[in-house]
């Protein structure tokens, strides 16, 4: 078979790749936020709520 010129990438593949990229970024951001909240809660629990401002929520 003769070598053909590379065909253009179908838009479905492009959108799927973009969707996967966006989902990965969102997942990483969600994990970072969850980790930060977990660490914050752990430190607040260790400090027994000594330095937590009342306006922080709750």
C-alpha positions as CSV (number, residue, x, y, z in Angstrom):
1,X,0.0,0.0,0.0
2,X,1.3,3.4,-0.9
3,X,1.8,5.9,1.9
4,X,-1.0,8.4,2.0
5,X,-0.9,11.9,3.4
6,X,-2.0,12.2,7.0
7,X,-5.7,12.9,7.3
8,X,-7.0,15.7,9.4
9,X,-8.0,14.7,13.0
10,X,-11.8,14.3,13.3
11,X,-13.5,16.9,15.4
12,X,-14.9,14.1,17.6
13,X,-11.4,13.1,18.6
14,X,-10.4,16.8,19.2
15,X,-13.4,17.4,21.5
16,X,-12.9,14.1,23.3
17,X,-9.3,15.1,24.0
18,X,-10.4,18.6,25.2
19,X,-13.1,17.0,27.4
20,X,-10.6,14.6,29.0
21,X,-8.1,17.5,29.6
22,X,-10.8,19.6,31.2
23,X,-12.0,16.7,33.3
24,X,-8.4,16.0,34.5
25,X,-7.9,19.7,35.4
26,X,-11.2,19.8,37.3
27,X,-10.4,16.6,39.1
28,X,-6.9,17.8,40.1
29,X,-8.4,21.1,41.4
30,X,-11.1,19.3,43.3
31,X,-8.5,17.0,44.9
32,X,-6.4,20.0,45.9
33,X,-9.4,21.8,47.4
34,X,-10.4,18.6,49.3
35,X,-6.9,18.1,50.5
36,X,-6.7,21.7,51.7
37,X,-10.0,21.4,53.5
38,X,-8.9,18.2,55.1
39,X,-5.6,19.7,56.3
40,X,-7.4,22.8,57.5
41,X,-9.9,20.6,59.5
42,X,-7.1,18.5,60.9
43,X,-5.2,21.5,62.1
44,X,-8.4,23.1,63.5
45,X,-9.0,19.8,65.4
46,X,-5.4,19.7,66.7
47,X,-5.7,23.3,67.9
48,X,-9.1,22.5,69.5
49,X,-10.6,25.5,67.7
50,X,-8.3,28.0,69.5
51,X,-7.4,30.2,66.6
52,X,-10.4,29.7,64.3
53,X,-12.3,32.9,63.7
54,X,-16.1,32.7,64.3
55,X,-16.8,34.3,60.9
56,X,-15.1,31.5,59.0
57,X,-18.5,29.8,58.8
58,X,-20.6,27.2,60.5
